[in-house]
Amino acid sequence: MASKLPPPPIVNPKRKNFLGQPAPQGYVAGVGRGATGFTTRSDIGPARDANDVPDDRHPAPAKRKKDDEEDLEEDLNDANYDEFAGYGGSLFNKDPYDKDDEEADAVYEAIDERMDEKRREYREKRRKEEIEKYRQERPKIQQQFSDLKRELCAVSEEEWKNIPEVGDARNRKQRLHGRREKFTPLPDSVLTRNLGGESSTSIDPKSGLASAFPGMLTPTGDLDLRKIGQARNTLMDIKLNQVSDSVSGQTVVDPKGYLTDLQSMIPTYGGDINDIKKARLLLKSVRETNPNHPPAWIASARLEEVTGKLQAARNLILRGCETCPHSEDLWLEAARLVPVDTAKNVIAQAVNHLVNSVKLWIKASELEQDMKAKKRVFRKALEHIPNSVRLWKAAVELEEPEDAKILLSRAVECCPTSVELWLALARLETYENARKVLNKARENIPTDRQIWITAAKLEEAHGNTTMVEKIIDRSINSLAANGVEINREHWLKEAVDAEKAGAVLTCQAIIKFVIGHGVEDEDRKHSWLEDADNFTSQGAFECSRAVYAHALEIFPAKKSIWLRAAHFERQHGTRDSLESLLQRAVAHCPQAEVLWLMGAKSKWLAGDVPAARSILSLAFQANPNSEEIWLAAVKLESENWEYERARKLLAKARNSAPTPRVLMKSAKLEWHLGDLEEALKQLQTAIEQFPDYPKFYMMQGQIHVLQQRMSLARESYSLGTKKCPTSVPLWLLLARLDESQGNMTRARSVLEKARQKNPQNPQLWLEAIRLEWKTGLKDIASAMMAKALQDCPTSGLLWAETIFLVDRPQRKTKSVDALKKCEHDPHVLLAVSKLFWTERKTQKCREWFNRAVKIDPDFGDAWGYFYKFELLHGTAEEQNDVKKRCVQSEPRHGEVWTTISKSPQNWRAKTEDILLLVAEALPVPV
């Protein structure tokens, strides 16, 4: 039975499944093999008119991307919910954006912009202030060095040249990289092969170098160095013979001329050559356009001179003189450029064209070397120009006194309005003739003050002192009558000049008649004292003395003027002048105790003790029961070893004027004389009378310390602090007593209590800080210093201590901070001086010491450090200068100074002795 074939499948397995299906959108057949798509009409449909409405006028809304949908979905999370505003985000994101929304947004933007404009000016101003404040706190490097850049204008050319080159920070290998040239030494085989006269450019396979060396081959073919040296000498001989004379053998080259030619080849103008050409063309255009313009010729000549073409400059200037013969400047420029011999001819031609030119005649005299020729030139010039004061003065300077007198006589006739000529003639004449000359001068020139002042000096020089004041008085009246304004400043300057010339009476007369001119009555005292200070600062002491004398005539009862005059005489006058002034002062102001005391002190310093006693007795009559006069009398007797008389005076003073100072001086005298029990008895009586006077408790405690009775001393100090809680020295003595006994805790509590009673007191803070520092608690001391500076930010005492509490590298920074806070405090200035001393900067140290003692001459510690510094680093002259200035200042204050000066064993020491002791006690700063 034959097998039956199976039926064929309904779906052909070899047929692709995508056949018969529409192509996906954008499909292009064969695009993978590089085919490109094309479009037929069947793809785009039938043709349409341009005005037809397209089929997609109602397109389906575009589907948003998934990401956009996620962004636009409302966030309903609890974290995005606010009780007042609701959920965050926009409520209308899903709504369409129409024209009304656009209008509303525009309105809101306009409102925002308007509101922004209102605050913009304030905001910009505030931002600008913040930027300025930021720049002040953190300036740019450019601003920090701006002052140094401005100082570069004072740097000279030589200093610029001496500035060293900037070094290269790279190492040697990097610096020399690229500079070194590598040389390969030439083999001897190459030299020997190419010295045969031929030239070869072939490559030597052995050496690998191209050979092109013509040379001289020796017969043996070897290199002969001896013959090379002979050839070199022969070549040098040939060159020398070329510049030699064949007959005499001498060189025809002039060495000086050769060097001159070389010098002339050096360009003297360092600018751009193009600028020279442009300037030359411009000046040429100016000369051709306006040949009668002298500055064009002068500028052209100077341009050529600058560029080194001196002959061209001379030719140009001479052409200019021919073109403009009436220009004075052209002729003077020509005389400057041409040689001296030619200059005389040039000036002669110039004088022919300009006979009335003073400058040309003076130039002509300068060109003459002979004195007679100079005089001849001036006399010829005066024939043409007799009214030239300059020519007369130049001519007179060349003459002898007798001939000068004749010339001046003629000069004042030709120039009657020249004050200088009249005064010069008066100086050369005799006394009688000089008076006549000055009278004629006043007639010709009635408006000049110099003639009157010269007349007053003339009378003073010849002893006619009575006429000096009359002449000055008449001069002011005459000048005012002729309409001349009396300028007070000019007249006072004339007074200073008169004093420098030695005419003291003239100076005093000028001040007497001019000092009150133009000054209101209520301003006279202040103005005159200011004038006296100005004269003193200029070194015109006679003028100052005259001002004080006139002021005392007008205000004889003014105590302040007498004191100023007395201080002036003490500094710049003599002892006799001071004493005479004080005698007149006490006659007019008998109630002024200080004037009596100054007179008595002057007599005492002169060694005239009886005269000092008589002055004090007169002072007692004028001022009975005066504390100052009682104490001055006691000091006078005690200083002259009259202790019994001093005790009697103090006893009388205690009965008639029992003041705290008198009682204190009584006890102090007994203490110094060694009678401690009597001193304690008087102090106890004084405390009963005046329990609120702190010095009684201090002296009582110090005497107990000397007697080694520490408990009694502590009782005295404690009682004093209760009675006088505001007395800082009492608290300090109590704390130091506890410290000396080893009771540091008690000392701390005392200082703490003192600070509570006396807040913001730098002395108490400083004592507490030093106490902690001595005990070794430096951290606590530093913290306490910080608190102290917060409590007393402007205390120079604390800032000065801070500088030396910190480590050495931080001291300079602290000193700058201290100067910012307390620029004029003597303690800070002294600390800065010591800082420079530790750095061995002696000159700066001396300058700062001078500043310290100048700001506060009463600060004794500064004088002590200054003198010690000069002892170690100064000369004998500088040491004596410091000592002299210290004695004149008579300092009274200072921590170390008062400790030594108030010590019982130094109670009779002078200022000079105390200075030596203080300098010895002070340590060298480290």
ZIFEN-V623554 format. One line per field, one symbol per residue. phi: phi as a letter, one per 30 degrees, with the letter a starting at -180 (. if undefined). A space follows every 10 residues. Layout:
BEGIN
phi: ???
END
This chain:
BEGIN
phi: .ddcdddddd cddddddcdi cddddidbdi ddcjdcdbbc dddciddbdd dddddcdbdd eddddddddd dddddcdddc cbdcciddjd dcddddccdd dddddddddd ddddddddcd dddddddddd dddddddbdd ddddcddddd dddddddddd dddddddcdd dddddddjdd ccccdddddd dddcccjdcb cdddddcibd cbcdacdded icdcdddddd dddddddddd ddccddccid dccddddddd ddddddddcc dddddddddd dddddddddb dccdeddddd dddddddjcd dddddddddd dddbdccddd dddddddddd dddddddddd dddbdcdddd ddddddddcd dddddddddd ddddbdccdd ddddddddcd eddddddddd ddddbdccdd dddddddddd eddddddddd ddddbdccdd dddddddddd dciddddddd dddddddddd ddiddddddd dddddddddd djcdddeddd ddccdcdicd ddcddddddd ddddddddic dddddddddd ddddbdcddd dddddddddd dbccdddddd ddddddddbd dddddddddd ddddddjcde dddddddddd ddbdhdddde dddddddddc icdddddddd dddddcbdce dddddddddd dddjdddddd dddddddddb dccddddddd dddddddicd dddddddddd dddbdcdded eddddddddd didddddddd dddddddbdh cddddddddd dddddjdddd dddddddddd dbdcdddddd ddecdddedc dddddddddd dbdcdddddd ddddddddci cddddddddd dddddbdddd dddddddddd ddbccddddd dddddddddh dbbkdddddd dcdedcdcdd dddddddddd dddddb
END
